[in-house]
């Protein structure tokens, strides 16, 4: 088997792998990227970020969810929404995004291999595709192989009614009642999607609290909204068994407390398993931890200096946005190109219904650090634009130092919170104060105007 040689081979074509490959190609390097068959774009495009966010938009559109403020709680754009109604939009967007990525790689001269990849040595890889195995050699290798849903032996997955989050498209019909196990970001997102579709959702998590990194006031608002649309929370409860009651044609989950929950389907959303354990890392002198993650230094180098790792396979923060930047920075360091390190001011976007977003510390974190701060809040009910959009329940919250007025953090919940968060991020990066929001003119009517309202509210407290 003849071997092809490259300056860099990237394992995985998700956000981190794409940017690592394209950055190196723009530096004039010979670059190849590999991914599993029909998975160009990685989990992000095929089963993760793009499908879930497209599903969210389809649900909001077809249910008329945001228009119910005007037309009543029972308003729906389409009656009897089917799985096909939802997946048709998802499939179209997934296909389009995969083609965009293929075109980007081709335009930049990046060779694409499709197949399962494994190390055969510190500089060598074998890629097993539909047309047989290929051997490649590379001076450098970047691991960007992503993650897969974690499974539990207590959950008998059948890809029909008991599913993990990568199998959500396998639903045969929209369930009337559903159990969601796991109240992390993904579990909360899918719980809100299903509740918006009209399903009664029971959300179970063995932890007593949810999303500890999110501002408590924002989380309380999210919990309130999810309860309003039909979500029941069972926190501090552990699922010890699950299955299908054939006689009643129902799915059940038994809890450690002795309770039993019944529904039409069960979605398991407890964590992710990194794919580092599938690469035969030992052949390259590397090893992954029990969750398949690979340890790196601040430059994204592994313990083998010419091998880098980026994206979800290295753990926190495991966001598509941060993974893209990790990929670019790793290739810059690899080939000796100066680059600014990724600032800690990365934003979180949680695409629940309603969506929430944040940048910077929470009130709880500032209090623990003994930072004297003040709060300014703008309620969406005060903004003409949000009322036009049908969202009177959202809010934008800014935290700032009392003496210097320096902006410390921004937290938001409601329509387009993930979009407007970047205004606060920019001001924070340049060390600005909330006087910027007081003194600048914002288009009217816009949601961005919330910054001025919140700033004035905060200044009035001093």
C-alpha positions, 0 to 999 in steps of 0.5 A: 500500500503506497503512502501519500505525504503531507505537511499536515493531516487533520483528523476530523472535519468539524469546526476545529478541523476545518479551520486548522486545515484551511489555516495551514493551507493558506500558509502554503502547506500540503494539507489533508483532512479525513472524516468518516464516510458521509460526515464532512462537516463533522458532528456539528453539521450532521447530528449536532449544532446545525441540525438542532438549531435548524430544528429549533427554527422549524419548530418556532416557524411551524408552531407559530410559537412567537406569534402567540402573544398576538393570536392566542396560546393555541395559535399554530401555523400548521396543525398536526406537525409531523416529523417529516415537516421538521426533518425536511428543513433539517436535511436541506440545511445539512446538505447545503452546509456539507457542500459549503465545507467541501467547496471551501476545502477544495478551493483551498487545495485541501485533500479530503479522505473519507473513512475511519482513521487510525494511527499506525505510528507517530507520523503515519495514519491509515484511513479505511474508506469504502474503496479500501485502505489508504496510508498517509504520512505527515510531518504534523497531525491535528486531532479534531475528531469530536465526540459522540453521545455517552451511553448508559447500560441502564438505557436500552437504546432502540433508535426508535423510541429510546434515543440518544441526541444523535438519533433524534431524527429517527423519531417516528412521530412527534411524541405526546409525552417524552422523558428527557434524561439529562438537564445539561445544555443539550437536554434543556435545548431538546426539552424546550423544543419538544415542549414547544411542539406541545409534548409534555416533557419530564426532565430528569437529572441526578444533580440537584441544580442545572447549569451552574455556570449560568446566572441564577436570575437568568436560569430561574427565568428559563425554568419558569418559561419551560414550566409554562410550556409543559416541562416538569423538572425532576432534579436530584433523581437518578434513572436506574432502569428504562425500557418499553412496557409492551402491554401498554405500548409505553416507555418507562423510566424507573428512578432510584427514589422508587418513582416510575415515569411513563411516556411515549419516548425517552431521549438520553442526553447525559454527556458526550464521549470524546472519540479519542479512544477510537484512533489507536493513539497508543501507536503514536505514543498518546493516550486518552482519558476515560472519556476519550479526551486528550490533554494539551498545553496552551498551544494545543500541543499534545505530549507528542510535540508534532501532534496537536488536538483541538475542539471537543476532544480536548474538553471544555468549553466544547463550543463550535465557536471556540473550536474554530479558533482553537483550530486556527491557533493550533496551525499558526503555532505549528508553523511558527506564525504569531497569533493572539491567543483566544481571549477568555471572553468567549460567549455562550449561546444556549438555544433553548426556547427562549434562548439564553446567552452570556459573556463574563462572570455571573453575579455569584462569581463576582460576589465570591471574588468580592468584586463590588458591582452593580446591575442594570436590567432592561426588560423586553417589555420595555422595548418596542422591537421585542413587543413587535417580535412577540417576546415581552418576557426576555431581559438583558442584564449588565454587570459593571464595577461601581467605581470605574463603571467598567463593564464586567458581564452581560447576561440575556434571555429572550429573542435573539439574545445570542446575537446581541450578546456580541455588543457587550463582548466587544465593549468588554474586550476593549475595557469599556464602561457602561457610559458607552451605552449611555452615550451612543445612539442605537437604531430604533426600534432594535433589541440592541437598544436594551443596552442603553436601557440597562445602562441607564437603569444601572447608573440610576442606582449609583 
